[in-house]
Amino acid sequence: MSKFSEWFHKILEEAEIIDTRYPIKGMHVWLPEGFKIRKHTLKILKEILDQDHEEVLFPLLIPEDELAKEAIHVKGFEDEVYWVTHGGLTELNKKLALRPTSETAIYPMYSLWVRSHSDLPFKYYQVVNTFRYETKHTRPLIRVREITTFKEAHTVHADKEDAEKQVNEAVRIYKTFFDELGVPYVVTTRPEWDKFPGADYTVAFDTLLPDGKTLQIGTVHNLGQTFAKTFDITYETESGEHEYVYQTCYGLSDRIIASIIGVHGDEKGLCLPPAVAPLQVVIVPIIFKEGKEEVLSFCKDLEEKLKNQGNIRAYLDDRDIRAGKKFYEWEMRGVPLRIEVGPRDIQNGEMVVFSRYNLNKETVKFDSEKLVQDINNLLDDITGKMADKSWKSLNKNIRSVKSTDEALEQIKGNKGIISFNWCGESECGKDMEEKLRVDLLGVQYSSKEDEICANCGKPARKITLMAKTY
């Protein structure tokens, strides 16, 4: 897609996803259509998490002394914190931070709650807004100052092994989630200089947008005992000793919605996966002078059956405007399936079905008994094919190189993601980032024997990815 950035901003406005005219830079208003996409997306995520997590809600404000306790952590956010300094006209004795993330809000409470080995593990999550004074160029849903859809999970474990298992479980949860959205991804362990402040290590998910840049869409952090020691989170073992816990946390943001829009959209507008589309099916009656009432009655029955018997988000567009204008609007809004019905279709026991993802029309038999099943099968087929299409696009844009010269050539010509052998040394990695003006995403897996680093020529230890990023 040419000029993706322009397209992205335009479709957010035309499809009424958000309104960016709120009078604070980097903050926006969710409009009804966008909010529905957000709601359906969060429903999928919460259904996965609720299988073995508990949802909670912590305050927005964090006392300055709590935020300052973990030096490495606060240093990672010190330039981004919004501060509340007054209550009305009274200056506060202690500044309060608007949470940039919630470790320092949640963990003082964990130190009160965790008592015994029988309490563990804790697996809590919340969906909240977070605030970061973003100084780079802001982009709607991608780089913002108020993250309005921030899902963060915070888990507590008795030992290192159980925390490690939870990291793997969190990766599995995110894979399940993104797979349901048809959003493809690469999973890497971030380099040491790019891990979450205070974490032992960070695992990240990145997807590729049509302009060839990657977008980080999810992170999982193994916190080890860093925060446990800072906030004195201990538990009593079976033998009566007191030990520090091990912790993990993992987060997602508004970028989920940006990735759905960017990965699946096309020149005609949005192309939404059925699971998150505000409307899954729109019914457009094809009306002539004769048979108008019969067509409208048939379409109304069709709408009611899909909604009431199938729990399908269906809508009858019976507005008195040209059918072509309706087609344009619903295609732009990304409705997965459109059903067209005219007098001749009713006579022939047929209906015309249009699939948004591939813009194909086909005539199918109308069977009242099987209608709901047939439409659900079509929606499931669309879901699967959208995922296949997006994964093929990602995989063809991951290119393996043997040298930095080759990497530079690929980045200039094709953009996308570069895969290469790396020695694993930070100095070498940072040198590559500076030399190629890209970001080193992280390590995928170990190199084969006898491979050499694409940059310094030393023995390679890791297969690593890099790309231009948001």
C-alpha positions in Angstrom: 0.0 0.0 0.0 1.5 3.3 -1.1 1.7 6.2 1.5 0.5 4.0 4.3 0.8 6.8 6.9 -1.6 9.0 5.0 -4.0 6.1 4.4 -3.9 5.2 8.1 -4.8 8.7 9.3 -7.5 9.0 6.6 -9.2 5.7 7.4 -9.3 6.5 11.1 -11.3 9.6 10.3 -13.5 8.2 7.4 -14.4 5.0 9.2 -15.1 7.0 12.4 -12.6 5.0 14.5 -11.2 7.9 16.6 -11.3 11.7 16.6 -7.8 13.1 16.9 -8.9 16.7 17.4 -8.9 16.5 21.1 -7.0 19.6 22.3 -4.0 17.8 23.8 -1.4 16.4 21.5 -1.2 12.6 21.5 -4.7 12.0 23.0 -7.8 11.1 21.1 -11.5 10.2 21.5 -12.8 6.8 20.7 -15.9 7.1 18.4 -18.7 4.5 18.5 -17.4 2.4 15.6 -13.8 2.3 16.9 -15.0 1.6 20.5 -17.0 -1.4 19.2 -13.8 -2.8 17.5 -12.0 -2.2 20.8 -14.7 -3.8 22.8 -14.9 -7.0 20.7 -11.1 -7.2 20.7 -10.9 -7.0 24.5 -13.6 -9.6 24.8 -11.5 -12.1 23.0 -8.4 -11.2 25.2 -10.4 -11.4 28.5 -11.9 -14.7 27.6 -8.4 -16.1 27.2 -7.1 -14.5 30.4 -10.1 -15.3 32.5 -9.3 -19.0 32.2 -6.7 -18.7 35.0 -6.2 -14.9 35.7 -8.3 -12.6 37.9 -9.2 -9.1 36.7 -8.5 -6.3 39.1 -8.4 -2.5 39.0 -5.7 -0.3 40.6 -5.7 3.5 41.1 -4.3 5.8 38.5 -2.1 7.8 40.8 1.2 6.6 42.1 3.0 8.4 45.0 6.4 9.8 44.0 8.2 7.8 46.7 6.8 4.5 45.5 7.7 5.2 41.9 11.2 6.2 42.9 11.9 3.0 44.9 13.0 1.0 41.9 15.8 3.1 40.5 16.4 1.2 37.2 12.7 1.1 36.5 12.0 4.8 37.2 15.1 5.8 35.1 13.4 4.1 32.2 10.4 6.3 32.5 11.7 9.5 34.1 11.3 11.6 31.0 7.8 10.4 30.3 6.0 10.8 33.6 3.1 13.2 34.1 3.0 14.7 37.6 0.0 15.9 39.7 1.4 18.6 42.0 -1.8 20.3 43.3 -5.1 19.3 44.8 -7.3 22.2 43.9 -5.3 25.2 44.9 -3.3 23.4 47.5 0.2 22.2 46.7 0.6 18.5 47.5 3.2 17.4 50.1 4.0 14.5 47.8 3.9 14.6 44.0 1.6 12.0 42.4 2.5 10.3 39.1 -0.1 9.4 36.4 0.9 5.7 35.9 3.2 5.2 33.0 2.9 1.5 33.8 1.7 -0.1 37.1 4.5 -2.1 38.7 5.1 0.6 41.4 1.4 0.9 42.0 0.6 -2.8 42.3 3.6 -4.2 44.0 3.3 -2.4 47.4 -0.1 -4.1 47.6 1.4 -7.5 46.7 3.8 -7.1 49.6 0.7 -6.9 51.8 -1.2 -9.7 50.1 1.4 -12.4 49.7 2.0 -14.4 52.9 2.4 -18.1 52.3 3.5 -20.5 49.6 -0.2 -21.5 49.5 -1.1 -18.0 48.2 1.0 -18.5 45.1 0.9 -18.1 42.2 -1.0 -14.8 41.9 -2.2 -14.0 38.4 -3.9 -10.7 38.2 -4.5 -8.4 35.2 -6.2 -5.0 34.5 -7.2 -3.0 31.5 -6.6 0.7 32.1 -5.3 3.9 30.7 -1.7 4.9 31.1 0.1 8.2 30.5 3.5 8.8 29.0 4.8 12.2 27.9 5.8 11.0 24.5 8.4 13.5 23.0 8.8 11.8 19.6 6.3 12.4 16.8 3.0 11.1 18.0 0.9 8.8 15.8 -2.8 7.9 16.5 -3.0 4.4 18.2 0.7 3.8 17.6 2.6 6.5 19.6 0.4 8.4 22.0 0.4 10.2 25.3 -2.6 8.5 26.7 -2.7 4.7 26.1 -6.4 4.1 26.5 -6.3 0.3 26.1 -3.4 -0.9 28.3 -3.8 -4.5 29.3 -1.2 -5.5 31.9 -0.9 -8.8 33.7 1.2 -9.1 36.9 2.0 -12.6 38.2 3.8 -13.8 41.4 5.6 -17.1 41.8 7.4 -19.1 44.5 10.4 -20.0 42.4 12.4 -19.2 39.3 11.1 -22.2 37.4 7.5 -21.3 37.8 8.1 -17.8 36.7 9.8 -19.1 33.6 6.8 -21.3 32.9 4.6 -18.3 33.1 6.7 -16.4 30.6 6.1 -19.3 28.2 2.4 -19.4 29.1 2.1 -15.6 28.4 3.8 -16.1 25.0 1.2 -18.9 24.3 -1.7 -16.6 25.4 -0.5 -13.8 23.1 -0.1 -16.2 20.2 -3.6 -17.5 20.7 -4.9 -13.9 20.8 -3.1 -12.6 17.7 -4.0 -15.8 15.8 -7.7 -15.1 16.4 -7.2 -11.6 15.0 -5.3 -12.9 12.0 -2.4 -10.6 12.9 1.0 -12.2 12.1 4.0 -11.8 14.3 7.6 -12.5 15.0 8.6 -13.3 18.6 12.1 -12.3 19.8 14.0 -11.8 23.0 14.9 -8.2 23.1 18.6 -7.2 23.3 20.0 -6.2 26.8 19.8 -2.5 26.0 16.2 -2.6 24.9 14.6 -4.8 27.7 11.9 -3.5 30.1 13.5 -1.4 32.9 14.0 -3.7 35.8 13.4 -7.0 34.0 15.8 -9.9 33.7 14.8 -10.2 30.1 11.9 -9.2 27.7 10.2 -11.2 25.0 8.4 -9.1 22.4 5.9 -9.6 19.6 6.2 -7.5 16.4 4.1 -7.3 13.3 4.9 -5.7 9.9 2.8 -2.9 8.6 2.4 -2.1 4.8 5.0 0.6 4.8 7.7 -2.0 5.7 8.1 -0.9 9.3 7.5 -3.2 12.3 5.2 -2.4 15.2 5.7 -3.8 18.6 2.3 -5.2 19.6 3.0 -7.1 22.8 5.7 -7.7 25.5 6.4 -10.3 28.2 8.9 -9.6 30.9 10.6 -11.9 33.3 11.2 -9.7 36.3 13.1 -12.2 38.4 13.3 -10.9 42.0 14.1 -7.2 41.1 10.8 -5.8 42.3 10.3 -8.4 45.0 13.4 -7.1 46.8 12.5 -3.5 46.2 9.0 -3.8 47.6 9.7 -6.6 50.1 7.4 -9.2 48.5 8.2 -12.4 50.4 6.3 -15.6 51.3 6.7 -18.2 54.0 7.9 -21.6 52.7 6.7 -24.9 53.8 9.7 -25.1 56.1 8.9 -21.8 57.7 11.6 -19.7 56.0 10.9 -16.4 54.2 11.9 -16.1 50.6 11.5 -13.4 48.0 9.0 -14.2 45.2 9.7 -14.2 41.5 7.5 -12.1 39.1 6.5 -11.7 35.5 4.4 -9.0 33.8 3.1 -8.7 30.2 1.3 -6.0 28.4 -0.7 -5.0 25.3 -1.9 -1.5 24.2 -3.9 0.4 21.6 -1.4 -0.9 19.1 -3.6 -4.0 18.9 -6.2 -2.0 17.1 -3.6 -0.3 14.9 -2.3 -3.7 13.9 -5.7 -5.0 12.9 -6.4 -1.9 10.8 -2.9 -1.8 9.3 -2.4 -5.5 8.6 -5.7 -6.2 7.0 -6.7 -2.9 5.4 -6.4 -2.1 1.7 -6.9 0.8 -0.7 -10.7 0.5 -0.3 -10.5 1.0 3.5 -10.9 -1.2 6.5 -11.0 -5.0 6.2 -12.0 -6.3 9.6 -11.8 -9.9 10.9 -15.4 -11.1 11.7 -14.5 -11.6 15.4 -14.0 -7.8 16.0 -16.1 -6.2 13.3 -18.9 -4.0 14.7 -21.1 -5.4 12.0 -20.3 -8.9 10.6 -23.0 -8.9 7.9 -24.8 -6.1 6.2 -27.9 -6.8 4.1 -28.5 -4.6 1.1 -31.9 -4.9 -0.6 -31.8 -4.3 -4.4 -35.1 -2.5 -4.9 -37.0 -1.8 -8.1 -40.5 -0.3 -8.5 -42.1 -3.7 -8.5 -41.6 -6.1 -5.6 -40.2 -3.5 -3.3 -42.2 -4.5 -0.2 -41.5 -8.2 -0.8 -37.8 -7.6 -1.0 -37.8 -5.5 2.2 -39.9 -8.0 4.1 -37.6 -10.8 3.0 -34.5 -8.9 4.1 -36.0 -7.9 7.4 -36.7 -11.6 8.1 -33.1 -12.4 7.1 -31.7 -9.8 9.5 -33.9 -11.0 12.4 -32.9 -14.7 11.8 -29.2 -13.9 11.7 -29.4 -11.7 14.8 -31.8 -13.7 17.0 -31.0 -17.3 16.0 -27.3 -17.0 15.1 -26.2 -14.2 17.4 -24.6 -12.6 14.3 -24.0 -8.9 14.2 -26.2 -8.2 11.2 -27.7 -5.0 9.9 -30.4 -4.3 7.2 -29.4 -1.1 5.3 -32.8 0.0 4.0 -31.8 3.7 3.5 -33.3 5.4 0.5 -30.0 5.9 -1.3 -28.3 4.2 -4.3 -27.1 0.6 -3.7 -23.7 1.6 -5.0 -23.2 4.2 -2.4 -24.1 1.6 0.3 -21.6 -0.8 -1.2 -18.8 1.8 -1.1 -19.6 2.8 2.5 -19.7 -0.8 3.9 -16.6 -1.8 2.0 -14.7 1.3 3.5 -15.9 0.3 7.0 -14.6 -3.2 6.5 -17.8 -5.3 7.0 -16.7 -8.9 6.4 -19.8 -10.0 4.5 -22.5 -8.3 2.4 -25.7 -10.0 1.3 -27.6 -8.5 -1.7 -31.1 -9.6 -2.3 -33.4 -8.5 -5.2 -36.7 -9.7 -6.6 -35.1 -12.2 -9.0 -33.0 -13.6 -6.2 -36.1 -14.3 -4.1 -37.8 -16.0 -7.1 -34.7 -18.2 -7.7 -34.2 -19.0 -4.0 -30.8 -17.4 -4.1 -28.8 -14.5 -2.6 -25.6 -12.7 -3.7 -22.8 -12.8 -1.1 -19.8 -10.4 -1.3 -16.7 -11.1 0.8 -14.8 -8.0 1.8 -11.4 -9.6 2.2 -11.0 -10.6 -1.4 -13.8 -8.5 -3.0 -15.4 -11.6 -4.5 -19.1 -12.0 -5.2 -20.9 -15.3 -5.5 -24.5 -16.4 -5.8 -25.5 -19.0 -3.2 -28.6 -20.9 -2.6 -30.9 -19.6 0.2 -31.9 -22.3 2.6 -33.9 -21.0 5.5 -33.1 -24.0 7.7 -29.3 -23.8 7.1 -29.0 -20.0 6.8 -27.3 -19.3 10.1 -24.9 -22.3 9.7 -24.1 -21.2 6.1 -23.3 -17.6 7.1 -21.2 -18.7 10.1 -19.3 -21.1 7.8 -18.6 -18.2 5.4 -17.5 -16.0 8.3 -15.2 -18.7 9.6 -13.8 -19.2 6.0 -13.1 -15.4 5.8 -11.3 -15.5 9.2 -9.0 -18.4 8.1 -8.2 -16.9 4.7 -7.5 -13.4 6.1 -5.0 -15.0 8.5 -3.4 -17.0 5.7 -3.1 -13.9 3.6 -1.5 -11.8 6.4 1.0 -14.6 7.3 2.1 -15.0 3.7 2.7 -11.3 3.5 4.8 -11.3 6.6 6.9 -14.3 5.7 7.7 -13.1 2.2 9.1 -9.9 3.8 11.5 -11.6 6.1 14.8 -11.8 4.3 18.0 -13.5 5.4 21.4 -11.8 4.8 25.0 -12.7 5.4 26.6 -9.2 5.7 25.7 -5.7 6.7 26.2 -4.5 3.1 23.6 -7.0 2.0 21.3 -5.9 4.9 21.6 -2.3 3.9 20.7 -3.2 0.3 17.6 -5.1 1.5 16.5 -2.4 3.9 16.8 0.3 1.2 15.1 -1.7 -1.5 12.5 -3.8 0.2 12.3 -2.7 3.8 10.7 -5.5 5.9 12.5 -7.6 8.4 16.1 -8.7 8.1 17.3 -12.0 9.6 21.0 -12.5 10.2 23.6 -14.2 12.4 24.9 -12.2 15.3 27.7 -12.7 17.8 25.4 -11.6 20.7 27.7 -8.8 21.9 26.0 -5.5 22.8 28.7 -3.4 21.3 28.4 -5.2 18.0 24.6 -4.9 18.0 24.5 -1.2 18.8 27.1 -0.7 16.0 24.8 -2.4 13.5 21.9 -0.3 14.6 23.9 2.9 14.1 25.4 1.8 10.9 22.2 0.6 9.3 19.8 3.1 11.0 17.5 0.3 12.1 16.5 -1.3 15.3 17.7 -4.7 16.4 14.4 -6.4 17.3 16.0 -9.3 19.2 17.0 -13.0 19.1 14.8 -15.7 17.6 16.9 -18.8 18.2 20.5 -20.1 18.3 22.7 -20.1 15.1 23.9 -23.2 13.5 27.5 -24.2 14.1 30.3 -22.5 12.1 28.2 -19.4 11.2 29.8 -16.0 11.6 28.4 -12.7 12.7 27.1 -10.6 9.8 28.7 -7.5 11.3 32.0 -8.3 13.1 32.8 -11.7 11.6 33.2 -13.4 15.0 31.5 -16.8 15.7 27.7 -16.3 15.6 25.6 -17.4 18.5 22.1 -16.1 17.6 19.7 -15.8 14.7 18.5 -12.2 15.1 16.0 -9.9 13.4 16.2 -6.2 12.7 13.9 -3.7 10.9 12.9 -0.1 10.8 10.4 0.4 13.6 7.7 2.7 14.9 
